[in-house]
Amino acid sequence: MSDRTIRTIGASIVLAGIAVAGIAQLENRAPAQSAEIATVEPSTSEARVTGEEATTPEPDPFVYRIGVLSSITTDNFWAYYGGEASVWNSYILGPTKPALYRLDAATGELASELISGGAALTWNEHGWRVRLEIDPRFSWSDGEPVTAEDFAFTFETVRSLGLAGSWLDAYPSVVTGVHADGEHQLRIEFSERPNLSVWPHGVGLAPVMAEHVWQGRIDGVDAAGLYAMPGVHDVSGGPLTLVAASEGLAVSNSNPGYPRNESPDTVEYHVYADEAALVAGVARGEIDSILSPKGLATEHLAMVEGDPNVAVVSSPANGVRYLGFNLAREPMSDHAFRTALALLVDREGLAGEILQRGDPAWSVVPASNGQWYDEDAANENRARYDGDMSTRLAKALEGLQGAGYGWATPPRVGDDGTLIPGEGLTMDGRSPQPLTILTPGDAYDPARPDYVQAIANTLGVLGFDTRPVETDFDTVVDLAFTPGEDGALHYDMYLLGWTLGNPALPGYYRPFFSNKGELNNTGYASDVFNQSLRAYERAHTTEDARAALWSMERALATELPYLLLYTSQLTEVYRADRVTFDLEESLGGLQGRLGGIGDVRPSE
C-alpha cells in the first residue's frame, strides 16, 4: 500500500457541529495546491442615507481570520467527500453542507440539524424505514429551499455514479432507497434493521447536495467527470458559503438561509508556510486563531508567551499515542515479550516526567470521550499491569521463561527500587538480534524520542540491544505501513499516534485491528477481537455497542498489538482582544470545531 493510499484511507473528515464521517487521521498533512475560484473582498458596512437624514449605522461585519497551512485542493464538494479528504478541505468545505444530524461539540453526541421533530425507526410489512420532516426554514445560499428532493437526488447520484469514499460510508448497501414523499417529507428505506453506523451515524450524517444546481450538470458523466467539474456554481446549505479561494486565502460568508446561524459574517482562511509563521501571524494580529491538526509545539508557544492579547488554551485531543509491534518478527511476535514490556514500562511515571500536558492511556478510546469511555473497564485494563516493580518484574520473567527465554543472571530490583539489568539473555538458546524503534524526532514532537528512549532502556534491562531510530514523520509512516518489494514490512517497532475521527461513534477498530483492516500494519489477527467487532458493528443501541466496544478493548489490552502509551492535549492560541469562544475547551479543541465557527464571538 502506497504512502498516498495510507494518507487517503486515514484522512478524517471531521465536520464538527455540522456532520461527521471518516475513519481516522494520521497526524501529519503536507500543504497542498489550492483551487482557483473567484476573488472577493470582505464586505464593509455603510450608513444608509434617506434624504438628508442618516439611519443608525449597521455594526461592522464580524470578520473572523483563521491561519492554516494549506488552502483547499478542490472547490467541488462531491470530489472532497469522494476521496480528497484532506484535513484542510474539511476545515473549509465542511461548513458548506448540512445533514440531518450534527455533532454537538459540547456533549459529543448527535443533535438534530435539518430534522424537524422526531425520526423514529419503524418496521412493517414493507420493511425497515425512517420517516421524517425537513425543517422548512432551511434554504440554500441562493434562496432556494432545502427539500426532501435534494436528499433523494443526492442518494440517486451516489448510487448511479458509484461514488466511493465517504459517500459509500454515508449510503452503504443496506440503504435501499431515499424518497421524497413531499417537499419536506423524507422516507429512508433499509434492507434490514440498520445498525448504528448506518442509522443515524451513516445516512443521518450524509451531506446533502442541491438538486437545482447539479441535476443538469451530471447528465452523461461518470464519477471522474463529476469530480473534475468546478464547484464555483455550487451553493451552500450549511452555515458558511465559500466565495473565494486561492493559494494564499480562502473566504467564506455566512449563509442567510441557515436558521440560527451563529457563525461570523465572514471567515477568512489565511495560508502560512509553517507553524512558526502561523504563531507569528497571531502575535502580529494578522489572524485571530490557528487550525492545526496536532496543536502547537512548545517552542512556538514561547513566541506569544506573556502577550496579554493572546490566550493559550489546552483541550483534550481525540487521539492516542502508541508503540506498534511487527507481529511477523521475533521477538515482537511473542505475546510474552509484549506482555513483559507492558508490565515494565511505567506509563504513569513517564506521563508525569515527559508530558507537559497529557495522561497515560489504558484504552484506545480516550477518557475525554465521555459518551463512550468506561472508567471501570479502563481500570480493569490498567490493573493487568499494576503493582510494585518487584511484582511486575516477577510476572514478566515468569511469562518470558515459560516462552523459552533465559538469562545467565536474570534482571532484578535493586534495594533502591530500580531495575538492575539481566545478563546473558537467550531465546530458545539463541542470542537475540538488535532491535530498532522508529520515531519522529524532536522537531515533530519532543515527547516521542523521550518515550522511545525509555522503552529502549526497559528492553535493555531484559537484555535486548534496542536502538532508537529518529527520523522524519513521513519516513516512519513509509517504513511502518508500506511493504517492501518482498511484500513484507521492514520494521521492528515504531511510535506514532492516531487522531480518532468521529467521537460520536468510534469507527476505527475495524481498520486498525481486523484481519484485513486497511490500517492494520502489525499483522494482528484475533478471533476474540473479531467476534467482539462483529457484535459492535451489528449493535442497534448505544448500550449494546458500548458493551461490545469494551470487549474489544479488553482483547487489545490482553493481546497487545499496540502498547498504548498516552493521550495528549491540543494547545492552541487565539487573539483574546478580538475574539472569545462559548466553548473555550472541548474534545479536539478549536480544530475539532472547525475553528469554533459556531461559538466564536467578537471580544467586547
C-alpha positions as CSV (number, residue, x, y, z in Angstrom):
1,M,0.0,0.0,0.0
2,S,1.5,3.4,-1.0
3,D,2.0,6.3,1.3
4,R,-0.6,8.2,-0.7
5,T,-3.1,5.5,-0.1
6,I,-2.4,5.4,3.6
7,R,-3.0,9.1,3.9
8,T,-6.2,8.9,1.9
9,I,-7.6,6.0,3.9
10,G,-6.5,7.6,7.2
11,A,-8.0,11.1,6.4
12,S,-10.5,12.2,8.9
13,I,-13.5,14.3,7.8
14,V,-14.4,16.0,11.0
15,L,-17.3,18.3,10.3
16,A,-17.8,19.2,14.0
17,G,-21.1,20.9,14.6
18,I,-22.3,20.1,11.1
19,A,-21.7,16.5,10.2
20,V,-19.1,13.9,10.9
21,A,-17.7,10.9,8.8
22,G,-14.5,9.1,8.1
23,I,-12.2,6.7,10.0
24,A,-9.1,8.2,11.5
25,Q,-6.4,10.7,10.7
26,L,-2.7,10.3,10.6
27,E,-1.3,13.3,12.4
28,N,0.5,15.0,9.6
29,R,-0.6,16.6,6.4
30,A,1.6,18.1,3.7
31,P,0.5,21.5,2.3
32,A,-1.5,21.0,-0.9
33,Q,-2.1,23.0,-4.1
34,S,-5.1,25.3,-4.0
35,A,-8.2,25.5,-6.2
36,E,-9.0,28.7,-8.0
37,I,-12.4,30.2,-7.6
38,A,-13.4,33.9,-7.6
39,T,-11.7,36.7,-5.8
40,V,-13.7,38.9,-3.4
41,E,-13.1,41.4,-0.7
42,P,-14.7,41.1,2.7
43,S,-17.8,43.3,2.8
44,T,-18.0,46.5,4.8
45,S,-21.0,48.4,6.1
46,E,-22.1,51.9,5.5
47,A,-24.8,54.2,6.9
48,R,-27.9,54.3,4.7
49,V,-29.0,57.8,3.8
50,T,-32.6,58.8,3.1
51,G,-33.0,62.4,2.0
52,E,-30.9,64.4,4.5
53,E,-31.1,62.0,7.4
54,A,-28.8,59.0,8.0
55,T,-30.1,55.9,9.7
56,T,-28.1,54.4,12.6
57,P,-25.0,52.7,11.0
58,E,-25.1,49.0,11.0
59,P,-22.4,47.3,13.1
60,D,-19.3,46.4,11.3
61,P,-19.4,42.9,10.0
62,F,-17.6,40.3,12.1
63,V,-14.7,39.0,10.1
64,Y,-13.0,36.0,11.7
65,R,-9.5,35.3,10.5
66,I,-8.0,31.8,10.8
67,G,-4.5,30.7,10.0
68,V,-4.0,27.4,8.1
69,L,-1.1,25.6,6.4
70,S,-2.9,24.9,3.1
71,S,-5.8,26.0,1.1
72,I,-8.3,23.6,-0.4
73,T,-7.3,21.2,-3.2
74,T,-10.8,21.3,-4.8
75,D,-13.8,23.5,-4.6
76,N,-16.0,20.6,-5.7
77,F,-17.7,19.1,-2.6
78,W,-18.5,15.9,-4.5
79,A,-14.8,15.3,-5.0
80,Y,-13.8,16.3,-1.5
81,Y,-16.3,13.9,0.1
82,G,-15.4,11.2,-2.5
83,G,-11.7,11.0,-1.9
84,E,-9.9,14.3,-1.5
85,A,-10.4,14.2,2.3
86,S,-7.5,16.3,3.5
87,V,-8.0,18.0,6.8
88,W,-7.7,21.4,5.1
89,N,-10.6,20.6,2.8
90,S,-12.7,19.5,5.8
91,Y,-11.9,22.8,7.6
92,I,-13.0,25.0,4.7
93,L,-15.6,22.9,2.7
94,G,-17.1,21.1,5.7
95,P,-19.3,24.0,6.9
96,T,-20.9,24.4,3.4
97,K,-23.3,21.5,3.5
98,P,-26.0,20.5,6.1
99,A,-27.1,17.0,7.2
100,L,-30.0,15.5,9.1
101,Y,-27.8,15.5,12.2
102,R,-24.9,17.4,13.5
103,L,-22.3,16.7,16.2
104,D,-22.9,18.7,19.4
105,A,-19.4,20.0,20.3
106,A,-20.3,20.4,24.0
107,T,-21.6,16.8,24.5
108,G,-20.0,14.8,21.7
109,E,-23.5,13.4,20.8
110,L,-25.7,13.8,17.8
111,A,-28.2,16.6,17.6
112,S,-30.8,17.4,15.0
113,E,-29.8,19.8,12.2
114,L,-32.2,19.5,9.3
115,I,-34.7,17.3,11.1
116,S,-37.9,18.9,12.4
117,G,-39.4,16.7,15.1
118,G,-38.7,13.0,15.5
119,A,-37.2,10.4,13.3
120,A,-38.1,7.0,14.7
121,L,-37.0,3.8,13.0
122,T,-40.0,1.6,12.3
123,W,-40.8,-1.7,10.7
124,N,-43.9,-3.0,8.9
125,E,-44.7,-5.4,6.1
126,H,-42.8,-3.1,3.7
127,G,-39.6,-3.4,5.8
128,W,-37.4,-1.0,7.9
129,R,-37.7,2.7,7.3
130,V,-37.4,6.1,8.8
131,R,-39.9,8.9,8.0
132,L,-39.0,12.4,9.0
133,E,-39.7,16.1,8.3
134,I,-37.2,18.5,6.9
135,D,-37.1,21.9,8.7
136,P,-38.7,24.3,6.2
137,R,-36.7,27.2,7.4
138,F,-33.5,25.9,5.7
139,S,-32.6,27.3,2.3
140,W,-29.6,27.2,0.0
141,S,-27.4,30.3,-0.2
142,D,-29.2,31.3,-3.4
143,G,-32.6,31.4,-1.6
144,E,-33.9,28.1,-2.9
145,P,-35.4,25.9,-0.1
146,V,-33.6,22.7,1.0
147,T,-36.1,20.0,0.3
148,A,-36.5,16.2,0.5
149,E,-36.0,16.1,-3.3
150,D,-32.4,17.3,-2.6
151,F,-31.8,14.2,-0.4
152,A,-33.3,11.9,-2.9
153,F,-31.2,13.4,-5.7
154,T,-28.0,13.1,-3.6
155,F,-28.7,9.5,-2.9
156,E,-29.5,8.6,-6.6
157,T,-26.4,10.4,-7.8
158,V,-24.2,8.5,-5.3
159,R,-25.7,5.2,-6.4
160,S,-26.0,5.8,-10.2
161,L,-22.4,7.0,-10.5
162,G,-21.0,4.6,-8.0
163,L,-19.4,7.3,-5.8
164,A,-17.0,6.0,-3.2
165,G,-15.0,7.5,-0.3
166,S,-17.2,8.9,2.4
167,W,-20.2,8.8,0.1
168,L,-20.1,5.0,0.3
169,D,-19.9,5.2,4.1
170,A,-22.9,7.5,4.1
171,Y,-25.0,5.3,1.8
172,P,-24.0,1.7,2.4
173,S,-25.8,-1.1,0.6
174,V,-28.3,-1.7,3.4
175,V,-29.8,1.7,2.4
176,T,-32.2,0.7,-0.4
177,G,-33.9,4.0,-1.0
178,V,-34.3,7.7,-0.2
179,H,-37.6,9.1,-1.2
180,A,-39.3,12.5,-1.2
181,D,-43.0,12.0,-0.1
182,G,-43.5,15.7,-0.2
183,E,-41.4,18.9,-0.3
184,H,-40.2,18.4,3.3
185,Q,-41.3,14.8,3.9
186,L,-38.4,12.3,3.6
187,R,-38.5,8.5,3.7
188,I,-35.3,6.4,4.0
189,E,-35.6,2.6,3.5
190,F,-33.3,-0.2,4.6
191,S,-33.0,-3.8,3.5
192,E,-32.7,-4.9,7.1
193,R,-32.7,-3.3,10.6
194,P,-29.8,-0.8,10.3
195,N,-27.0,-0.8,12.9
196,L,-25.8,2.4,14.5
197,S,-23.2,3.0,11.8
198,V,-26.0,3.1,9.2
199,W,-28.7,4.9,11.1
200,P,-28.2,7.5,12.4
201,H,-24.4,7.7,12.1
202,G,-24.3,7.0,8.4
203,V,-27.1,8.4,6.3
204,G,-28.0,10.7,9.1
205,L,-24.7,12.5,8.8
206,A,-24.6,12.4,5.0
207,P,-24.2,15.9,3.4
208,V,-27.0,16.9,1.0
209,M,-26.4,18.5,-2.4
210,A,-28.6,21.0,-4.2
211,E,-30.6,19.3,-7.0
212,H,-31.4,22.5,-8.8
213,V,-27.7,23.2,-9.2
214,W,-26.4,19.8,-10.1
215,Q,-29.2,18.0,-11.9
216,G,-28.5,19.3,-15.4
217,R,-24.7,19.1,-14.9
218,I,-24.4,15.4,-14.1
219,D,-26.2,14.1,-17.2
220,G,-23.9,11.8,-19.1
221,V,-20.9,12.0,-16.8
222,D,-19.2,9.3,-14.7
223,A,-17.7,9.8,-11.2
224,A,-14.4,11.0,-12.5
225,G,-16.2,13.6,-14.7
226,L,-18.3,14.8,-11.7
227,Y,-15.2,15.1,-9.6
228,A,-13.4,17.1,-12.3
229,M,-16.2,19.7,-12.5
230,P,-15.5,23.1,-10.9
231,G,-17.6,23.9,-7.8
232,V,-17.8,27.7,-8.4
233,H,-21.5,27.4,-9.3
234,D,-22.4,25.4,-6.2
235,V,-24.4,26.7,-3.3
236,S,-24.3,26.3,0.4
237,G,-26.9,24.9,2.7
238,G,-24.6,25.0,5.8
239,P,-23.6,27.9,8.0
240,L,-20.9,29.1,5.6
241,T,-20.7,29.7,1.8
242,L,-17.3,29.5,0.1
243,V,-17.0,32.6,-2.1
244,A,-13.3,32.7,-2.9
245,A,-10.2,30.5,-2.8
246,S,-6.6,31.0,-3.9
247,E,-3.2,29.7,-2.9
248,G,-2.9,32.1,-0.1
249,L,-6.5,32.8,1.0
250,A,-10.0,31.3,1.1
251,V,-13.0,33.3,2.1
252,S,-16.5,32.1,3.3
253,N,-19.5,34.2,4.1
254,S,-22.4,33.5,6.4
255,N,-25.3,31.7,4.7
256,P,-28.5,33.7,5.5
257,G,-30.6,30.5,4.7
258,Y,-29.2,28.6,7.7
259,P,-31.5,29.1,10.7
260,R,-30.0,30.3,14.0
261,N,-26.8,30.9,12.1
262,E,-24.2,32.0,14.8
263,S,-21.2,31.9,12.5
264,P,-19.2,35.1,11.8
265,D,-20.3,37.3,8.8
266,T,-17.1,36.4,7.1
267,V,-14.4,33.7,7.7
268,E,-11.0,34.2,6.1
269,Y,-8.6,31.3,5.9
270,H,-5.1,32.7,5.6
271,V,-2.4,30.2,4.4
272,Y,1.0,30.4,6.1
273,A,4.2,28.5,5.2
274,D,4.7,26.7,8.6
275,E,3.7,26.6,12.2
276,A,6.2,29.2,13.3
277,A,4.7,31.6,10.7
278,L,1.2,30.9,11.9
279,V,2.1,31.8,15.5
280,A,3.9,34.9,14.4
281,G,0.8,35.9,12.5
282,V,-1.2,35.7,15.7
283,A,1.4,37.7,17.6
284,R,1.2,40.4,14.9
285,G,-2.6,40.4,15.0
286,E,-2.9,39.3,11.3
287,I,-5.0,36.3,12.3
288,D,-7.3,35.6,15.2
289,S,-6.7,31.8,15.7
290,I,-5.0,28.8,14.1
291,L,-6.2,25.5,12.8
292,S,-3.6,22.8,13.2
293,P,-4.4,19.1,13.5
294,K,-1.9,18.4,16.2
295,G,-1.9,21.6,18.1
296,L,1.1,23.9,18.6
297,A,4.7,23.0,19.6
298,T,6.1,24.3,22.9
299,E,8.9,26.3,21.2
300,H,6.3,28.2,19.1
301,L,4.1,28.9,22.0
302,A,7.1,30.8,23.5
303,M,6.6,33.3,20.7
304,V,3.4,34.6,22.3
305,E,4.3,33.9,26.0
306,G,3.4,36.9,28.1
307,D,1.4,38.7,25.4
308,P,-1.8,39.9,27.2
309,N,-3.7,39.9,24.0
310,V,-3.1,36.2,23.2
311,A,-4.9,33.5,25.0
312,V,-3.3,30.0,25.3
313,V,-5.8,27.2,25.8
314,S,-5.4,23.4,26.1
315,S,-8.1,20.8,25.2
316,P,-8.1,17.0,25.3
317,A,-7.0,15.6,21.9
318,N,-9.3,13.0,20.3
319,G,-6.4,10.6,19.8
320,V,-3.9,8.2,21.3
321,R,-0.1,7.6,21.0
322,Y,1.1,4.0,20.9
323,L,4.0,1.7,20.3
324,G,3.3,-0.6,17.3
325,F,4.8,-4.1,17.0
326,N,5.6,-6.0,13.9
327,L,4.0,-9.3,14.8
328,A,5.7,-11.1,11.9
329,R,9.1,-10.7,13.5
330,E,10.6,-12.2,16.7
331,P,10.5,-11.3,19.5
332,M,7.6,-9.0,18.8
333,S,5.6,-12.0,17.7
334,D,5.9,-13.4,21.2
335,H,3.0,-12.5,23.4
336,A,5.2,-13.0,26.4
337,F,7.6,-10.3,25.1
338,R,4.9,-7.8,24.6
339,T,3.3,-8.5,28.0
340,A,6.7,-8.2,29.7
341,L,7.2,-4.8,28.1
342,A,3.7,-3.7,29.1
343,L,4.4,-4.7,32.7
344,L,7.7,-2.9,33.0
345,V,7.1,0.3,31.1
346,D,5.9,2.8,33.7
347,R,3.2,4.6,31.8
348,E,2.1,6.7,34.8
349,G,5.6,7.7,35.6
350,L,6.6,8.5,32.1
351,A,3.5,10.7,31.6
352,G,4.4,12.7,34.7
353,E,8.1,13.0,33.7
354,I,7.8,13.6,29.9
355,L,4.4,15.1,29.1
356,Q,3.7,18.7,29.7
357,R,0.0,18.0,29.1
358,G,-1.3,14.5,28.8
359,D,-2.2,11.3,30.6
360,P,-1.3,7.6,30.3
361,A,-3.6,5.6,28.0
362,W,-5.3,2.4,29.1
363,S,-7.7,2.1,26.1
364,V,-7.8,3.3,22.5
365,V,-11.0,5.3,23.2
366,P,-9.8,8.3,25.2
367,A,-11.1,9.3,28.6
368,S,-12.1,12.6,27.1
369,N,-14.8,10.9,25.0
370,G,-17.3,10.8,27.8
371,Q,-20.0,9.2,25.7
372,W,-18.0,6.0,25.1
373,Y,-15.4,5.9,27.9
374,D,-15.9,3.5,30.8
375,E,-13.6,4.3,33.7
376,D,-14.2,1.0,35.4
377,A,-13.4,-1.0,32.3
378,A,-10.3,1.1,31.6
379,N,-9.1,0.5,35.2
380,E,-9.5,-3.3,34.6
381,N,-7.1,-2.9,31.7
382,R,-4.8,-0.9,33.9
383,A,-4.9,-3.5,36.7
384,R,-3.4,-6.1,34.4
385,Y,-0.1,-4.2,34.5
386,D,-0.3,-2.7,38.0
387,G,1.6,-3.5,41.1
388,D,5.0,-2.6,42.6
389,M,8.1,-3.1,40.4
390,S,9.0,-6.4,42.1
391,T,5.6,-7.9,41.4
392,R,5.6,-6.7,37.8
393,L,9.1,-8.0,37.1
394,A,8.2,-11.4,38.6
395,K,5.2,-11.6,36.3
396,A,7.3,-10.5,33.3
397,L,10.1,-13.0,33.9
398,E,7.6,-15.9,34.6
399,G,6.0,-15.3,31.2
400,L,9.3,-15.0,29.4
401,Q,10.8,-18.1,30.9
402,G,7.7,-20.0,30.0
403,A,8.1,-18.9,26.4
404,G,11.8,-20.1,26.3
405,Y,13.7,-17.0,27.4
406,G,16.6,-17.4,29.9
407,W,19.4,-15.4,31.5
408,A,22.8,-16.2,32.9
409,T,21.9,-13.6,35.5
410,P,18.2,-12.5,35.5
411,P,17.1,-8.9,35.9
412,R,16.2,-7.9,39.4
413,V,15.0,-5.0,41.5
414,G,17.7,-3.2,43.5
415,D,17.5,-2.0,47.1
416,D,16.5,1.4,45.8
417,G,13.6,0.1,43.8
418,T,15.3,0.5,40.4
419,L,15.7,-2.3,37.8
420,I,19.1,-3.9,37.5
421,P,19.7,-5.3,34.0
422,G,20.0,-9.0,33.4
423,E,22.9,-10.6,31.6
424,G,23.3,-13.4,29.0
425,L,19.8,-13.3,27.6
426,T,18.9,-16.1,25.2
427,M,15.7,-17.0,23.3
428,D,15.4,-20.8,23.0
429,G,19.1,-20.9,23.4
430,R,19.9,-18.2,20.8
431,S,21.2,-14.7,21.4
432,P,18.6,-12.1,20.3
433,Q,19.3,-9.8,17.3
434,P,19.4,-6.0,17.9
435,L,16.0,-4.3,17.8
436,T,15.0,-0.9,16.5
437,I,12.2,1.6,17.4
438,L,11.3,4.2,14.8
439,T,10.1,7.6,15.9
440,P,9.7,11.1,14.6
441,G,12.3,13.4,16.2
442,D,12.2,16.4,18.5
443,A,11.2,18.8,15.8
444,Y,7.9,16.9,15.3
445,D,7.1,16.1,18.9
446,P,9.8,16.2,21.7
447,A,7.9,13.7,23.9
448,R,8.2,10.8,21.4
449,P,12.0,10.4,21.4
450,D,11.9,10.5,25.2
451,Y,9.3,7.8,25.3
452,V,11.3,5.6,22.8
453,Q,14.5,6.0,24.8
454,A,12.6,5.0,28.0
455,I,11.2,1.9,26.2
456,A,14.6,1.0,24.8
457,N,16.1,1.3,28.3
458,T,13.4,-1.0,29.6
459,L,14.2,-3.6,27.0
460,G,17.8,-3.2,27.8
461,V,17.0,-4.3,31.4
462,L,15.7,-7.5,29.9
463,G,18.9,-7.9,27.9
464,F,17.8,-6.7,24.4
465,D,20.0,-4.4,22.4
466,T,17.4,-1.8,21.4
467,R,18.3,1.2,19.3
468,P,16.0,4.2,18.8
469,V,15.9,5.5,15.2
470,E,14.8,9.1,15.0
471,T,13.7,10.3,11.5
472,D,11.1,12.4,10.0
473,F,7.4,11.6,10.3
474,D,6.8,10.6,6.7
475,T,9.7,8.1,6.8
476,V,8.3,6.5,9.9
477,V,4.9,6.2,8.1
478,D,6.6,4.8,5.0
479,L,8.6,2.1,6.9
480,A,5.7,1.2,9.2
481,F,2.9,1.0,6.6
482,T,4.5,0.4,3.1
483,P,5.7,-3.2,2.4
484,G,9.0,-3.7,0.6
485,E,9.3,-5.5,-2.8
486,D,9.1,-8.8,-0.9
487,G,5.7,-7.9,0.4
488,A,6.9,-7.6,4.0
489,L,7.0,-4.7,6.4
490,H,10.6,-4.0,7.5
491,Y,10.3,-2.6,11.0
492,D,10.5,-3.9,14.5
493,M,8.6,-1.3,16.5
494,Y,7.5,2.3,16.0
495,L,5.9,5.1,17.9
496,L,3.1,7.0,16.2
497,G,-0.4,8.3,17.1
498,W,-3.9,8.4,15.7
499,T,-6.5,11.1,15.6
500,L,-9.7,9.1,16.0
501,G,-12.3,10.7,13.7
502,N,-15.9,10.8,14.7
503,P,-16.2,10.8,18.5
504,A,-20.0,10.2,18.4
505,L,-19.4,6.6,17.0
506,P,-15.9,5.3,17.1
507,G,-15.2,3.7,13.7
508,Y,-11.5,2.9,13.9
509,Y,-11.5,-0.6,15.4
510,R,-12.0,-2.4,12.0
511,P,-9.4,-0.5,10.0
512,F,-6.8,-0.7,12.8
513,F,-7.3,-4.2,14.1
514,S,-9.4,-6.5,12.0
515,N,-7.6,-9.2,10.0
516,K,-7.9,-7.3,6.7
517,G,-8.1,-3.8,8.2
518,E,-6.8,-1.1,5.8
519,L,-4.5,0.3,8.6
520,N,-3.7,-3.0,10.3
521,N,0.1,-2.9,9.7
522,T,1.0,-5.0,12.8
523,G,-0.4,-8.3,11.4
524,Y,-2.8,-8.6,14.4
525,A,-5.4,-11.4,13.9
526,S,-7.6,-12.4,16.8
527,D,-10.8,-14.5,16.8
528,V,-11.7,-13.0,20.2
529,F,-11.4,-9.4,18.9
530,N,-13.2,-10.1,15.7
531,Q,-16.1,-11.7,17.5
532,S,-16.5,-8.5,19.6
533,L,-16.0,-6.4,16.5
534,R,-18.9,-8.1,14.8
535,A,-21.1,-7.5,17.8
536,Y,-20.1,-3.9,17.9
537,E,-20.9,-3.4,14.2
538,R,-24.2,-5.1,14.5
539,A,-25.4,-3.2,17.5
540,H,-28.7,-1.4,17.2
541,T,-28.4,0.5,20.5
542,T,-25.6,2.6,22.1
543,E,-25.7,0.4,25.2
544,D,-25.0,-2.8,23.2
545,A,-22.4,-1.0,21.2
546,R,-20.6,0.2,24.3
547,A,-20.5,-3.3,25.8
548,A,-19.0,-4.7,22.6
549,L,-16.5,-1.8,22.4
550,W,-15.1,-2.6,25.8
551,S,-15.0,-6.3,24.9
552,M,-12.7,-5.2,22.0
553,E,-10.7,-3.0,24.4
554,R,-10.1,-5.9,26.8
555,A,-8.9,-8.1,23.9
556,L,-6.5,-5.4,22.8
557,A,-5.2,-4.8,26.3
558,T,-4.6,-8.5,26.7
559,E,-3.2,-9.4,23.3
560,L,-1.2,-6.1,22.8
561,P,-0.9,-5.5,19.0
562,Y,-0.2,-1.9,20.3
563,L,1.3,-0.9,23.6
564,L,-0.9,2.2,24.3
565,L,1.2,4.9,25.9
566,Y,-0.5,8.3,26.3
567,T,-3.1,10.7,25.3
568,S,-2.2,14.3,24.7
569,Q,-3.6,17.8,24.9
570,L,-4.0,20.2,22.0
571,T,-2.5,23.5,22.9
572,E,-3.9,26.4,20.8
573,V,-3.8,30.2,20.8
574,Y,-6.2,33.0,19.8
575,R,-6.4,36.7,19.9
576,A,-8.3,37.4,23.1
577,D,-8.5,41.1,22.3
578,R,-10.5,40.3,19.1
579,V,-12.4,37.0,19.7
580,T,-13.8,34.9,22.5
581,F,-15.5,31.5,22.5
582,D,-18.5,30.0,24.2
583,L,-16.6,26.7,24.3
584,E,-13.0,27.6,25.1
585,E,-12.2,23.9,25.8
586,S,-13.7,20.8,24.2
587,L,-12.7,17.5,22.8
588,G,-10.5,18.2,19.8
589,G,-10.2,21.9,20.7
590,L,-10.7,24.6,18.1
591,Q,-9.6,22.3,15.2
592,G,-12.2,19.8,16.2
593,R,-14.8,22.5,15.9
594,L,-13.5,23.8,12.6
595,G,-12.1,26.9,14.3
596,G,-15.1,27.3,16.6
597,I,-17.1,29.0,13.8
598,G,-20.4,28.3,15.6
599,D,-19.3,29.6,19.0
600,V,-16.8,32.4,18.3
601,R,-17.8,35.9,19.2
602,P,-16.2,39.3,18.9
603,S,-14.5,40.4,22.1
604,E,-16.2,43.3,23.8
